[in-house]
Amino acid sequence: MGKLIEEIRKEKRAEEKRNKYKENLKNNKGIEELLVEQRTKKGLSRIELLEKLEDSKLTEKDIKKWEIGLSYPDLDTIYKLSEIYRVPSAEFVKAKNNSYEKGLAGINKKIIRWFVYTLNVSFYVGVVLTIILYVFTFIFALWFFVSVAYRVKGL
């Protein structure tokens, strides 16, 4: 009986840790959110930010990719961003880690971000386009398997 109670307590502590971890992930901003927030707070356009960064290798598309979450700035750029926004670079690094932990590199969000970036549409439109893509993929797969089944049956 004592072992059973100890197992229950152990499982309860593990569940509390998981819930606390999930709650922390919800409350912590990802780097893309932090970048958009700071740029709009300063009233800068992407081009103005690009000029302030003074990096000939960067383009406006790079900044857009960071803000959408398709890629992330390197540490040198994070340091420059922290100077421009007057935010500790550790906060940017923490936000970058939050983005990774939130699983923002998941396939669904990657597809949505790809739509947003390539078609230059809102995130909501990207979600709708992704759903449409999935529906058409499902219909095509269903059609394919049904046609193969009829061929096999017909032989």
ZISUL-V281719 format. One record per backbone hydrogen bond with DSSP energy under -0.5 kcal/mol. CO is the residue of the C=O (numbers start at 1). NH is the residue of the N-H. Records with the same first field share a line. If there is no record, write none. Layout:
CO: NH ; NH
This chain:
1: 5
2: 6
3: 7
4: 8
5: 9
6: 10
7: 11
8: 12
9: 13
10: 14
11: 15
12: 16
13: 17
14: 18
15: 19
16: 20
17: 21
18: 22
19: 23
20: 24
21: 25
22: 26
23: 27
24: 28
30: 34
31: 35
32: 36
33: 37
34: 38
35: 39
36: 40
37: 41
38: 42
39: 43 ; 44
45: 49
46: 50
47: 51
48: 52
49: 53
50: 54 ; 55
54: 56
55: 58
59: 63
60: 64
61: 65
62: 66
63: 67
64: 68
65: 69 ; 70 ; 71
74: 78
75: 79
76: 80
77: 81
78: 82
79: 83
80: 84
81: 85
82: 86 ; 87
88: 91 ; 92
89: 93
90: 94
91: 95
92: 96
93: 97
94: 98
95: 31 ; 99
96: 100
97: 101
98: 102
99: 104
100: 103
103: 106
106: 110
107: 111
108: 112
109: 113
110: 114
111: 115
112: 116
113: 117
114: 118
115: 119
116: 120 ; 121
122: 126
123: 127
124: 128
125: 129
126: 130
127: 131
128: 132
129: 133
130: 134
131: 135
132: 136
133: 137
134: 138
135: 139
136: 140
137: 141
138: 142
139: 143
140: 144
141: 145
142: 146
143: 147
144: 148
145: 149
146: 150
147: 151
148: 152
149: 153
150: 154
151: 155
